[in-house]
Amino acid sequence: MQGDGAGQDQDSELSCRNGAQNGESSSTGEAHSNGLESVTNNGNTVNNNNNGVSAPPESNNSNSTVDTRKKKRLSQCEEDVIRLIGQHLHDLGLNQTVDLLMQESGCRLEHPSATKFRNHVMEGEWDKAESDLNELKALMHSPSAIVRMKFLLLQQKYLEYLEDGKVLEALQVLRAELTPLKYNTERIHVLSGYLMCSHAEDLRAKAEWEGKGTASRTKLLDKLQTYLPPSVMLPPRRLQTLLKQAVELQRERCLYHNTKLDSGLDSVSLLLDHACSRKQFPCYTQQILTEHCNEVWFCKFSNNGTKLATGSKDTTVILWHVDTETQQLKLMKTLEGHAYGVSYLAWSPDDAYLIACGPDDCSELWLWNVQTGELRTKMSQSHEDSLTSVAWNPDGKRFVTGGQRGQFYQCDLDGNLLDSWEGVRVQCLWCLNDGRTMLASDTHQRIRGYNFEDLTDRNIVQEDHPIMSFTVSKNGRLALLNVATQGVHLWDLQDRVLVRKYQGVTQGFYTIHSGFGGHNEDFIASGSEDHKVYIWHRRSELPIAELTGHTRTVNCVSWNPVLPGLLASASDDGTVRIWGPAPFLDVQEADGLNDCSSMDS
């Protein structure tokens, strides 16, 4: 990696001198030129002239010096790698190994001035550390940063004096050294307030500071280092940082990565590239729920992931319990009496209630108590209404509902009308997290935002074809639209731009519901009129999986919000399919199942 901290002439002078010993001693006489404190061998200090390693016996080969000079000159990248390895070994305490590495490679871990500075900071020799800044100033692109570095040094000095009970010395630092810098006066006011701390524990608590010692000085050094070019002093733990970035990038590029992994390096192998198998992805039928006796129009997992609600043309809603351990579903309750059939369902934020809506000619909605299975409210404002969609306010005490005949209501849990918006032909609804903005797709092929408090509305999304349904990501930023004859579109609601059009799905004029899901909502799934379930990675337009098994149109998919490997789909074939990873015992045979075809690209 090209060092970005110093000029070319400085890089060659600072980082590496091939064929030379690079053993300048620091002024303290207690550190190697690679920045490590000197080690002892049987009580005798090791000679620093060779980067802290005892001089090896002279070779019998009289040409050894010539051979050394003829060594291949290291490239900048090779020097950087050696320095990164050296820093990592240093952090592990393998000081003699570092000295050998630097000696043999002819490289230097850091500039001698940086070494002195590091040692003085770690020893708390603040006057010497401040003096070192003058040497470092010439090596920096931004000499003005010296003021910020000096401020950080003096702040630590001030706090350590206070902790030691040396109030007069601390006051002197504040008045004669910190204040004259004329830098960050607001912070100086805060620091002056610490003079009133009655004891050391009080000071550490108020200053949110570790106290005098290695921990706080190491933290200080990490901050100071950010002002120094990497050719002078490497950023702390640079090798670990690069490895973490590599692992994270591999995960992001992995089409099937669907689990939350530890951000540390201990949970992964650095010896192989990260790759998730398709067998770990919800591509395989785990269960087929056949209790409905007609087309299943909708399915939705509860917010806590422990239940699934399915709605059918057979006039029933079935509640299923999800065993979070086995990920198997069992029938809990059947809610009956929805005369027109059930085409839409919405769980309250706390999962205590479930609202069911019917198709276009249905003027009623049902609000069920999930725990008891009792109908709390059956709402109908007028027989002329069409209440086909619903969305809960985040407070769980209100909801909005509407339909294509021009109804748009806000109601309480008892079905009482709180507000209404005239003339909006609603196709689908969503409440944003602010609790004030309601999104509604209408018959003008758009999504508009409505505020019931100040009675304002604005256009957010405009499509060229009818929006059959839409859903919004958890953070409220992205909207997923099923657009007639076009398929699935992803919109950025904040920037109001079309981000992506997903390919493969067959979408005519049926109402099909898609959804975000998987770990971090990285995936998108949608039903289709060609009897399949399509899954895309959010950043890729081509599907990564096509799930087969249904025999008629797949109307709706729902991804479990807690179990990222669990997916449900509802179809006109009268079944609900539960999809998960390949069964553990049948992994070898899993590829033979025709449930999932990979679409790797």
C-alpha positions, 0 to 999 in steps of 0.5 A: 500500500502506498504511504500517503504521509510524506513525499517520495524523498521522505519515504525513502529516507524514513521507511526503509534503507536497504542494505543498511542497519538503520539502528539509530538509538533514541535519545533516551537510550532505552528503545530500539529504533523500531520503537520497542523498549530494549530487552535484556539477555541474562541481565545485559542490555542488548546492543541497539546498533542492530535494531536491538538484536545482538550482532551475529557472528561474522560470516566466513564469506568475505563477500557477505557485505557485498551480498547484502548490498546486492539484495533485491531492493524492496518495493514500496508495497513490500516495505509496507507489508514488512512494517505492518507485520512488524507492528503486529508482532510488536503489539504481541510483545515479540520484540526481538523478532521485530528487531530481527525482521527490521534488521534483515529487511533493512526497513524501519518500523517508524521514524526515530523522532516518532520512536522518541515521541512514543516513549516520552508519551508512554513514560509521561515525560510531557516536556520531552514529548512537547519538545519532540513535536518540533522534530516531527513538525518538519515531517508533517504535511500540516504543521498547524496540526502541531497545535492540536497535538500539543493540546492533547498532550497538555490535556493529559498532563493537566488531568494527571496532575489533578489525579495526583492532587497537584492542583497548583501544577494543574492550574499552571498548565491550564493558565500558562500552557493550554489557554495561550494556545487559543485552541478549543476554548470550549474544551478548556472551560470544561477542563477548568470545571474538573478543578472542583472534583473532590477526589480521583474517582470523581475526576475519572467519572466526570472526564470519562477518562481511564486515569493516569497510566498505560491505558489512557496514554495508549489512547492518547497516542492513538489520537496523536498518531492520526496527525502523523504521516504513516511513513513516520508512524503507522496507524494503530493496529493497522494490520487488524484494520485491513483484515477486518475491512477485507472480511467485511468486503467479502461478506458484502459481496457474498450473495448468500450471506444471511447471518450476523457474524462477530465483527472481530477476527476471532470468529473467521478464518483468514486462510480462506475467502468468505463464502456462504453456501446456497444450502444455508439460504432459505431455498428449500421447502421446510413445510407445506401448510394445507389447512386453507381450502381456497386461494391464499391471498396474504401472509405475514409474520408477526414483528417478534417472529413467533407467529404467522398470519395467513388470509384466504379467499375461504373467509378465514385467517389462520394464526400459526405458532413459530417454534424458534428452535425447530423453525416448524409452524403449528396451527394456533387459531382460526379466525372466521367470518370474513365474508369477502375473503382476506386479502391483507393483514397488519400486525400491531407494533406490539403484536397484540392485535391483527387487522384483516381487510378484504378485496375491492368490494369489501367495506369492512375490516376486522380487528382481532385480539390475537391472544384471546382470538376475540374480535375487538372491532368490526369497522364499517363507515359506509356500505359504499366504502372499500377498505382494502388496505391498512397500516398501524401508527407506531404508537399502536393506538391508531391505524389508517385504512382506505380503498379505491373508492376514495376512502382514507380514514384514521381510526382508534382501536374501537373503530372510531373515526379520528380523521379522514382525507377526502378523495384519495383512492388508496391502493396500499398504505404505510405509516413512517416511523415519525408517527405523523406521515402516512404513505399511500399509493393511489390510482394515479400511479404514485405514492404520496405522503399525508400528514394528518396533523397539519393536513399537508400532502406531497408527492414522493414517488411517481411511476408510469404504471399502476402500483399494485402494492408497496412496503417500506424498509425498517429504517423508512428509507427504502420502498419496494414497489410491485408495479403492474407489467413492470415487476419489482422496483426499489425507490429511495424515499428520501432522495425520491429516486428509483434505485433499482429494477429487479429482473425475472419476476412475472407481474401483470395486474394481480396484486402481488406483495414483496418484502425486505428480509434476511440479515440487515434486510439485505435481501428482497423476495417477491411472489410471481404470476409464473408460480415462483418465488424470486429472491434478489440481493438488494444490490443486484438486479438479477435474482440469486434464487428462484424457488419452485413448488407452488402450482399457481400464482404466488400472491405474497411472501413474508420474511421472518423479521427475527429468523433471517433463514425463514421465509413464507409464501402464499399462493392461489394453489391454496397452500402456504410454503415455509422455506429454509436452509437445506435439511442438515441430514440431507445436504448431499441430496439437497441439490437434487430437490427442484425447490431452488435454482441458483442464479449465480452470476 
